[in-house]
Structure formats: structure tokens, C-alpha cells
Amino acid sequence: MPDLKGTMINRRKMLQGMAAAAVAAPLFPGLAQAASNKRKPKRVIFFLQNQGFDPYTAIPKGLKEDCSLKSFEFEEPIKALEPLKDRLHIINGLHGRHTSPSHSAFFGALGGYRGGIGSPPRGATIDHVISQHLPETVLPHLCIGMDSLPNMRSRPTLATLSATGPGKPIFMHSNPQALYQALFGSISTGEVRERYEARSNVLRSVERIAQQNSHGLPADEKERYSSYTDGFRDMNGLRGRLANISDHLKKFAPEYGEKFTNPEFETDWHDSLLDLGISALKSGITNTLTIGSGRGEIFGAWKGLGVDKQGHNLGHMPQPNNEIWVKIRQYNCRMLAKLVKELESMPEGDGTMMDNSLIVYTSNNADKQHTSGANWPFILIGNPAGPLKTGQFTQMAKRPINDLYTTLLHAVGAPADRFNMDKDLAENYSSKVGPIEELLA
């Protein structure tokens, strides 16, 4: 594959922004050296479900203290992950009180800062920051969002979870037809190819017109306007780079069938979006994938699972032993299991892609709707030979989700003292310097 530059943010800007996101040099060089001896992830997947992740649906019954998962059976909502227990690390007790999660922390869920509906991102989110430390790819960061069919059709792109910096959101793709066209249009035939060519011509024309119209603008307006012209240039550049590797892409394009073109239920599009994300990972065009089940909001629908209720009302239903929530969480976990299986099917080095991957499973609003963020469960799925412990349950006390994100930076070989948390805020919310040692292998 050609050595291609990323399209979302250039390396110089990234290095400048990192000073705010990951503060100073690490104070634990011994830990940094220990991490360097482990197999660092080459790709990271974030999966965020909405409406909270109740600990009673995430933790095997009876677990309250740190221990191995080996002898425990998993609860029904996460039963699909039980065969992977040797690769899992279940973490309970982290908090995100400072993110104001309630209905959703939005960008704060992955940013570790105060979020809120309609609030722009206050800084880079951990998924983006990690993407800048992984091997460079054509598309450094792909975000996909799953919702009801009407919402995905009326708002095919939406930004609520990921950001490259303050006021710079990354948009999720929710229409699999449009995303397929963007990623695999250059190798398609028939109507898909015709639409791809037509859209490419329009984008090139818009970029040219936008550049011409920028002449003569006042300096402050010109700077703001340039963000739009840069966006069109990035889209056109990405299309060109994908076209350059079209022979490679042919091996990985998912089948473009009825689920894409004529979905009966929204879950047909959910499945199609997941297939596109998997194809992007397996083909190597991206190494960071963020999946928003519910798109970071209080909506979402799963009629394909036999669940008639949808949206905000779902959040007012208790999750433990609730048939509806069991179905939704089982579906999400089957998606995660499919991700693992597909990555395991791809040889890489002396192992498989999954041996060099990390999956982070959590929610965008801690444990439930209308939450204070006092408990924010996570499940990590990774390589037993990697930098993080696996086959383990860890009960944390007080530490914020930012400290886990600092630990993830440590795991990918970018050790930092803190993530998006200054000293005063750290003292107020029990953050400690450096990674969470209990999570390191």
C-alpha cells in the first residue's frame, strides 16, 4: 500500500494539539519501558452504546473485588463475550461526574470533560488522539453511528462523540449507501459508480469555486472560510487516494445487497455499517474506528430485534433483567464478537490482526440515563500478550475515566501524565498522575 498522508488533521497540527491533550513527559519511565516490551495495538475500536451501561448487565454475578474471570459465567446481556473472557478486562467503579453525563456526555464521554447537548467539543477526544499515534493510514479515523431509519436518512452524518480539538467535531456516517460509495465507489459498477463519479465531479467543482470566492475576504473571515475549503480538499484527496489503491480494495469490499439498498429494519443498516467498518479495518485504510450505537444521543431503535419501544423512553426502563435491554445488549455484544472473529481471520505478522487490536466497550452516559456519572463501566477486549491485563475484573475506587484514557495512551506507546485534566481539576476528581497500574500487564 502506498505511503499516504491522513485526511483529518496534519501531523504538525496534531503535535501542537497534543500538548493540551496529553500533558508533559511521563513521570514513570519504568512503566513506559515495561509497556514498550509488550505488543502495542496497531488499531483501536471504540464502541459506545447509549442510555448507559448498567454494571449489573456488565459484571458477572457476585464479582466485587479484583479477580480472574476464568471461573465466572457472564450475565445474559454480555453472554456473547463469554468465549472471549481470556481477552477481556472488565472495569467497574471509574467515574465521569465532571462530564455532566445525564442523558449523554456527548463529546465529554471520550474527551473526559464537561459535555452537553448542543455544546461544542472542548478538546480532542481520546479516540482521535490515539489515532495520531498508530501507524498512518489513508483514513486515520472512521466514525459510524447507528439510529432509527428515519434519523439515519434525515441526518446521514452527525457529530456528537469524537473531535480533533476544541470546536472541531468529527462526523459519524450513518447512511451505509453513502459510506459505501465514499469508500468503495472507485471499484464499483452500475448505479453506485455513476453516483460516485457524479458526486466526485460536484465536490471538485465546489472546492474550486470555494477557493475562488475566498479571495478578497477579511483575514478573520478568510481563516474561518478556509476550514470549509480544507474540508472539500480533504474529501477530494481521500477519494483520490482510495482510487489509487482500488485493486487492493476489491479484496475487502462488503457485498452491496438488499440490506444496503432496501432495509426492512434499522438493524439492516446497523449491520451494513458494521460490515463497512470491518472492511475498512481489514483493508488497512483505517486503524481507528468509533461506533456510536444510538449516535451518542437519547434516541435509537432496534425494531429488527423485536423491540417496538425506541428513543428516550427506553432510557427510563431499568436495564437489569429487562427483556428489551437484554436483546439490545446481546445484539451489541454479537457485533463485538463479530469484530473479533473478523480480525482474527486476518493474518498479521506472527499472529492475526486481533492480536494487534484493542476494543473499548462502554457508554456515552456512564451507567444509566439521568446519571450523575458516579460509576462508568468499561470492557476492554485485547491481546493477552499486550500491554493491558486480560481475563480480569478490576474494581476501581474514585478515579475518573480520564485516567483510563491516560492508560490507553500508555498502551499504544504514547505515555502521558494526564489526559484533558489540569492539576486543579485532577485534585477535585481524584485523578492520579500516570496510567492505572492495576490495568497494566
C-alpha positions as CSV (number, residue, x, y, z in Angstrom):
1,M,0.0,0.0,0.0
2,P,1.4,3.5,-0.9
3,D,2.6,5.7,1.9
4,L,-0.3,8.1,2.1
5,K,-1.0,11.0,4.4
6,G,-4.1,11.3,6.6
7,T,-7.0,13.4,5.7
8,M,-8.4,14.7,9.0
9,I,-5.5,16.6,10.6
10,N,-1.9,17.0,9.5
11,R,0.9,15.9,11.7
12,R,2.2,19.3,12.5
13,K,-1.2,20.4,13.9
14,M,-1.5,17.1,15.7
15,L,1.8,17.6,17.5
16,Q,0.8,21.2,18.5
17,G,-2.6,19.9,19.8
18,M,-1.1,17.1,21.8
19,A,0.3,19.5,24.3
20,A,-3.2,20.3,25.5
21,A,-4.5,16.7,25.3
22,A,-1.7,14.8,26.9
23,V,0.3,16.9,29.3
24,A,4.1,16.8,29.7
25,A,6.5,13.9,29.7
26,P,5.7,10.8,31.7
27,L,6.9,10.7,35.3
28,F,7.1,6.9,35.2
29,P,9.9,5.9,32.8
30,G,10.0,2.4,34.2
31,L,6.3,1.8,33.3
32,A,6.9,3.3,29.9
33,Q,9.8,0.9,29.3
34,A,7.6,-2.0,30.5
35,A,4.9,-1.1,28.0
36,S,7.4,-0.9,25.2
37,N,8.2,-4.6,25.8
38,K,4.6,-5.6,25.1
39,R,2.9,-5.9,21.8
40,K,1.3,-2.5,21.3
41,P,-2.0,-2.2,19.5
42,K,-1.9,-1.2,15.8
43,R,-5.6,-0.4,15.7
44,V,-8.2,0.6,18.3
45,I,-12.0,0.3,18.1
46,F,-14.3,2.3,20.4
47,F,-17.9,1.0,20.8
48,L,-20.3,3.3,22.7
49,Q,-23.9,2.3,23.5
50,N,-26.3,4.9,24.5
51,Q,-28.7,5.0,27.5
52,G,-25.9,3.9,29.9
53,F,-24.1,0.6,30.7
54,D,-25.7,-0.7,33.9
55,P,-23.0,-2.6,36.0
56,Y,-25.4,-5.4,36.7
57,T,-25.5,-6.1,32.9
58,A,-21.7,-5.8,32.5
59,I,-20.3,-7.7,35.5
60,P,-20.6,-11.5,36.3
61,K,-22.8,-12.0,39.3
62,G,-21.0,-11.9,42.6
63,L,-17.9,-10.0,41.5
64,K,-17.0,-7.1,43.8
65,E,-13.2,-7.4,44.1
66,D,-10.3,-7.8,41.7
67,C,-10.1,-11.3,40.3
68,S,-9.7,-13.5,37.3
69,L,-12.7,-14.0,35.1
70,K,-11.8,-17.6,34.4
71,S,-14.3,-19.4,36.6
72,F,-17.3,-16.9,36.2
73,E,-20.3,-17.2,33.9
74,F,-21.4,-14.0,32.2
75,E,-24.8,-12.4,32.5
76,E,-27.2,-12.8,29.6
77,P,-26.7,-9.3,28.1
78,I,-23.0,-9.9,27.6
79,K,-23.1,-13.7,27.2
80,A,-21.8,-13.5,23.6
81,L,-18.5,-12.2,25.0
82,E,-18.0,-15.2,27.4
83,P,-15.9,-17.2,24.9
84,L,-13.6,-14.2,24.8
85,K,-13.1,-14.0,28.6
86,D,-9.4,-14.6,28.3
87,R,-9.1,-11.5,26.2
88,L,-11.4,-9.3,28.3
89,H,-10.8,-6.8,31.1
90,I,-14.0,-5.7,32.8
91,I,-13.5,-2.4,34.8
92,N,-16.1,-1.1,37.3
93,G,-16.0,2.0,39.5
94,L,-14.5,4.7,37.3
95,H,-16.4,7.9,37.3
96,G,-17.3,10.8,35.0
97,R,-19.0,13.2,37.3
98,H,-17.2,16.1,35.8
99,T,-18.6,15.3,32.3
100,S,-22.3,16.1,33.2
101,P,-23.5,12.9,31.5
102,S,-27.2,12.8,32.5
103,H,-28.8,12.0,29.1
104,S,-25.4,11.9,27.5
105,A,-21.9,13.4,28.0
106,F,-21.7,13.7,24.2
107,F,-18.1,14.7,23.4
108,G,-17.3,14.5,27.1
109,A,-17.6,10.7,27.1
110,L,-14.4,10.3,25.1
111,G,-13.0,13.7,25.9
112,G,-13.2,13.4,29.7
113,Y,-14.6,17.0,30.0
114,R,-17.9,18.6,30.5
115,G,-20.3,17.9,27.7
116,G,-23.9,18.6,27.0
117,I,-26.5,18.8,24.2
118,G,-25.5,21.4,21.7
119,S,-22.1,22.0,23.4
120,P,-19.1,22.0,21.0
121,P,-16.2,19.8,21.9
122,R,-13.8,21.4,24.4
123,G,-10.8,19.4,23.2
124,A,-9.6,16.4,21.3
125,T,-11.2,13.1,22.2
126,I,-9.2,10.0,23.2
127,D,-10.1,8.1,20.0
128,H,-8.7,10.8,17.8
129,V,-5.6,11.3,19.9
130,I,-4.9,7.6,19.8
131,S,-5.3,7.6,16.0
132,Q,-2.4,10.0,15.7
133,H,-0.1,7.6,17.5
134,L,-1.0,4.5,15.4
135,P,0.6,3.5,12.0
136,E,-0.5,6.1,9.5
137,T,-3.4,5.1,7.1
138,V,-5.4,6.6,4.3
139,L,-8.3,7.5,6.7
140,P,-6.8,7.9,10.2
141,H,-10.2,7.8,11.9
142,L,-13.6,6.4,10.8
143,C,-16.8,7.1,12.8
144,I,-20.1,5.3,12.2
145,G,-23.4,5.9,14.0
146,M,-26.5,3.7,14.4
147,D,-30.0,5.0,14.9
148,S,-33.6,4.7,13.7
149,L,-34.1,4.5,9.9
150,P,-35.8,8.0,9.8
151,N,-33.0,9.6,11.8
152,M,-30.2,8.0,9.7
153,R,-31.9,9.0,6.5
154,S,-32.7,12.6,7.6
155,R,-29.3,13.1,9.3
156,P,-26.9,10.9,7.4
157,T,-23.9,12.5,9.2
158,L,-23.8,13.7,12.8
159,A,-21.1,14.8,15.2
160,T,-21.7,14.1,18.9
161,L,-18.8,11.9,20.2
162,S,-15.4,12.5,18.5
163,A,-13.3,15.6,17.9
164,T,-9.9,16.6,16.7
165,G,-9.7,19.6,19.1
166,P,-11.8,22.4,20.6
167,G,-14.7,23.2,18.4
168,K,-13.6,20.6,15.8
169,P,-16.0,17.7,15.7
170,I,-15.6,14.5,13.6
171,F,-18.8,13.5,11.9
172,M,-20.2,10.0,12.1
173,H,-21.5,8.3,9.0
174,S,-25.0,6.8,9.3
175,N,-26.1,6.1,5.8
176,P,-24.3,2.9,4.6
177,Q,-25.1,3.6,1.0
178,A,-23.3,6.9,1.1
179,L,-20.4,5.5,3.1
180,Y,-20.0,2.5,0.7
181,Q,-19.9,5.0,-2.2
182,A,-17.3,7.1,-0.4
183,L,-15.0,4.1,0.5
184,F,-15.6,1.7,-2.4
185,G,-17.2,3.8,-5.2
186,S,-14.0,3.7,-7.2
187,I,-14.2,-0.1,-7.6
188,S,-18.0,-0.2,-8.1
189,T,-20.1,-0.6,-11.2
190,G,-23.5,0.4,-12.4
191,E,-25.5,3.0,-10.4
192,V,-23.1,3.1,-7.5
193,R,-20.3,4.0,-9.8
194,E,-22.4,6.6,-11.6
195,R,-23.3,8.3,-8.4
196,Y,-19.7,8.2,-7.2
197,E,-18.4,9.9,-10.4
198,A,-21.2,12.5,-10.3
199,R,-20.5,13.3,-6.7
200,S,-16.8,13.5,-7.3
201,N,-17.3,16.0,-10.1
202,V,-19.6,18.1,-7.8
203,L,-17.1,18.1,-5.0
204,R,-14.2,19.1,-7.2
205,S,-16.3,22.0,-8.6
206,V,-17.4,23.1,-5.2
207,E,-13.7,23.1,-4.0
208,R,-12.6,25.2,-7.0
209,I,-15.5,27.7,-6.5
210,A,-14.9,27.9,-2.8
211,Q,-11.2,28.7,-3.3
212,Q,-12.0,31.4,-5.9
213,N,-14.5,33.0,-3.6
214,S,-12.1,33.2,-0.7
215,H,-10.0,35.9,-2.4
216,G,-10.6,39.4,-1.0
217,L,-12.1,38.3,2.3
218,P,-11.0,40.0,5.5
219,A,-8.4,38.0,7.4
220,D,-10.6,36.7,10.2
221,E,-13.3,35.6,7.7
222,K,-10.8,34.1,5.4
223,E,-9.4,31.9,8.2
224,R,-12.9,30.7,9.1
225,Y,-13.8,30.2,5.4
226,S,-10.6,28.1,4.9
227,S,-11.9,25.4,7.2
228,Y,-14.7,24.8,4.6
229,T,-12.4,24.8,1.6
230,D,-10.0,22.5,3.5
231,G,-12.9,20.1,4.2
232,F,-13.7,19.8,0.4
233,R,-10.0,19.4,-0.3
234,D,-9.7,16.6,2.2
235,M,-12.8,14.8,0.8
236,N,-11.4,15.1,-2.7
237,G,-8.0,14.0,-1.6
238,L,-9.4,10.9,0.2
239,R,-11.3,9.9,-2.9
240,G,-8.1,10.2,-5.0
241,R,-6.1,8.1,-2.6
242,L,-8.7,5.4,-2.4
243,A,-8.8,5.3,-6.2
244,N,-5.1,4.8,-6.2
245,I,-5.4,1.5,-4.2
246,S,-8.6,0.3,-6.0
247,D,-7.0,-3.1,-6.8
248,H,-6.3,-3.6,-3.1
249,L,-9.8,-2.5,-2.0
250,K,-11.5,-5.1,-4.3
251,K,-10.5,-7.8,-1.9
252,F,-12.3,-6.3,1.1
253,A,-15.5,-4.6,-0.2
254,P,-18.6,-6.0,1.5
255,E,-21.5,-7.3,-0.5
256,Y,-23.7,-4.5,-1.6
257,G,-27.1,-6.2,-1.3
258,E,-30.6,-5.7,0.0
259,K,-29.5,-4.7,3.5
260,F,-27.8,-1.6,2.0
261,T,-30.4,-0.7,-0.7
262,N,-33.7,-1.8,0.8
263,P,-33.5,-2.2,4.6
264,E,-36.6,-3.7,6.3
265,F,-35.4,-2.6,9.7
266,E,-32.8,-0.1,11.0
267,T,-30.8,-3.1,12.2
268,D,-30.2,-4.0,8.5
269,W,-28.4,-0.6,8.2
270,H,-26.6,-1.2,11.6
271,D,-25.3,-4.5,10.3
272,S,-24.2,-2.8,7.0
273,L,-22.4,0.0,8.8
274,L,-20.6,-2.6,10.9
275,D,-19.6,-4.5,7.8
276,L,-18.2,-1.3,6.3
277,G,-16.2,-0.6,9.5
278,I,-14.8,-4.1,9.5
279,S,-13.8,-3.8,5.8
280,A,-12.1,-0.5,6.5
281,L,-10.1,-2.2,9.3
282,K,-9.2,-5.3,7.4
283,S,-8.2,-3.4,4.2
284,G,-5.9,-1.2,6.3
285,I,-7.5,2.1,5.1
286,T,-8.2,3.0,8.8
287,N,-6.9,1.8,12.1
288,T,-9.3,3.7,14.4
289,L,-13.0,3.0,14.3
290,T,-15.6,4.7,16.6
291,I,-19.1,3.1,16.7
292,G,-21.9,5.0,18.3
293,S,-24.9,2.8,18.9
294,G,-27.6,5.4,19.4
295,R,-25.1,8.1,18.0
296,G,-24.3,9.5,21.4
297,E,-27.9,10.8,21.9
298,I,-31.0,9.6,23.8
299,F,-32.6,8.1,20.6
300,G,-32.0,4.8,18.9
301,A,-34.3,2.0,17.6
302,W,-34.0,-1.8,17.3
303,K,-37.2,-3.0,15.7
304,G,-35.3,-5.7,13.9
305,L,-34.8,-7.3,17.3
306,G,-38.5,-7.3,18.0
307,V,-38.1,-4.2,20.2
308,D,-41.0,-1.8,19.5
309,K,-40.1,0.9,22.0
310,Q,-37.5,3.3,21.0
311,G,-35.7,6.6,21.8
312,H,-35.9,8.4,25.1
313,N,-38.5,6.1,26.7
314,L,-36.0,3.2,26.6
315,G,-33.8,5.1,29.0
316,H,-36.5,5.2,31.6
317,M,-36.7,1.4,31.8
318,P,-34.4,-0.4,34.2
319,Q,-31.8,-2.5,32.4
320,P,-31.2,-5.5,34.7
321,N,-33.4,-8.5,33.9
322,N,-35.3,-6.4,31.3
323,E,-36.0,-8.4,28.2
324,I,-35.8,-5.4,25.9
325,W,-32.4,-4.3,27.2
326,V,-31.1,-7.8,27.2
327,K,-31.9,-8.1,23.5
328,I,-30.2,-4.7,22.7
329,R,-27.1,-5.5,24.7
330,Q,-26.9,-9.0,23.3
331,Y,-27.1,-7.5,19.8
332,N,-24.2,-5.1,20.6
333,C,-22.1,-7.9,22.0
334,R,-22.7,-10.0,19.0
335,M,-21.3,-7.1,17.0
336,L,-18.2,-7.0,19.1
337,A,-17.8,-10.8,18.8
338,K,-18.1,-10.5,15.0
339,L,-15.4,-7.7,15.1
340,V,-13.1,-10.1,17.0
341,K,-13.8,-13.0,14.6
342,E,-13.2,-11.0,11.5
343,L,-9.9,-9.5,12.8
344,E,-8.8,-13.0,13.9
345,S,-9.4,-14.2,10.3
346,M,-6.7,-11.8,9.0
347,P,-3.0,-12.9,9.3
348,E,-0.7,-10.1,10.5
349,G,3.0,-10.6,11.5
350,D,3.3,-13.8,13.5
351,G,-0.3,-13.7,14.5
352,T,-3.6,-12.1,13.4
353,M,-5.0,-8.6,13.3
354,M,-6.8,-9.2,16.5
355,D,-3.5,-9.8,18.2
356,N,-2.6,-6.2,17.4
357,S,-6.0,-4.7,18.2
358,L,-7.8,-3.2,21.2
359,I,-11.6,-2.8,21.5
360,V,-13.0,-0.4,24.1
361,Y,-16.7,-1.0,25.0
362,T,-18.6,1.5,27.1
363,S,-21.5,4.0,27.1
364,N,-21.7,7.7,26.3
365,N,-23.5,8.3,29.6
366,A,-22.0,6.1,32.2
367,D,-24.3,3.6,33.9
368,K,-27.8,4.8,33.0
369,Q,-29.9,7.7,31.8
370,H,-30.2,10.7,34.2
371,T,-26.9,9.5,35.8
372,S,-24.5,11.5,37.9
373,G,-21.6,9.6,36.3
374,A,-20.6,8.2,39.6
375,N,-20.0,4.7,38.0
376,W,-18.8,4.3,34.4
377,P,-18.2,0.6,33.5
378,F,-15.9,-0.4,30.6
379,I,-15.0,-3.6,28.9
380,L,-11.6,-3.9,27.1
381,I,-11.0,-6.7,24.6
382,G,-7.4,-7.1,23.6
383,N,-4.4,-9.4,23.2
384,P,-3.3,-11.4,26.3
385,A,0.3,-10.7,25.2
386,G,-0.4,-6.9,25.0
387,P,0.3,-4.1,27.5
388,L,-3.0,-4.4,29.3
389,K,-4.1,-7.3,31.6
390,T,-6.8,-9.6,30.2
391,G,-9.0,-12.3,31.7
392,Q,-9.5,-9.9,34.6
393,F,-12.1,-8.0,36.6
394,T,-10.9,-4.8,38.3
395,Q,-13.0,-2.8,40.8
396,M,-11.8,0.8,40.8
397,A,-12.4,3.5,43.5
398,K,-13.0,7.1,42.7
399,R,-10.6,7.6,39.7
400,P,-12.1,9.4,36.6
401,I,-12.4,8.0,33.1
402,N,-9.6,10.3,32.1
403,D,-7.2,8.1,34.0
404,L,-8.3,5.1,31.9
405,Y,-7.7,7.2,28.7
406,T,-4.2,8.1,30.0
407,T,-3.7,4.3,30.4
408,L,-4.8,3.7,26.8
409,L,-2.2,6.2,25.6
410,H,0.4,4.4,27.6
411,A,-0.8,1.1,26.0
412,V,-0.3,2.4,22.4
413,G,3.2,3.7,23.2
414,A,2.3,7.4,23.9
415,P,2.7,7.7,27.7
416,A,1.4,10.8,29.3
417,D,0.8,12.1,32.8
418,R,-2.8,13.0,32.3
419,F,-5.5,13.3,29.6
420,N,-7.6,16.5,29.3
421,M,-7.4,17.3,33.1
422,D,-5.4,20.1,34.7
423,K,-4.0,19.8,38.2
424,D,-6.8,21.6,40.0
425,L,-9.5,19.5,38.3
426,A,-7.5,16.4,39.0
427,E,-7.4,17.2,42.7
428,N,-11.1,17.7,42.8
429,Y,-12.0,14.5,41.0
430,S,-9.3,12.1,42.4
431,S,-7.2,11.8,39.3
432,K,-3.7,10.5,39.7
433,V,-0.6,11.1,37.6
434,G,0.1,8.4,35.0
435,P,-1.6,5.2,34.0
436,I,-3.8,3.0,36.2
437,E,-1.1,0.4,37.2
438,E,-3.7,-2.2,38.2
439,L,-4.7,-2.5,34.5
440,L,-1.2,-3.0,33.1
441,A,0.2,-6.4,32.3
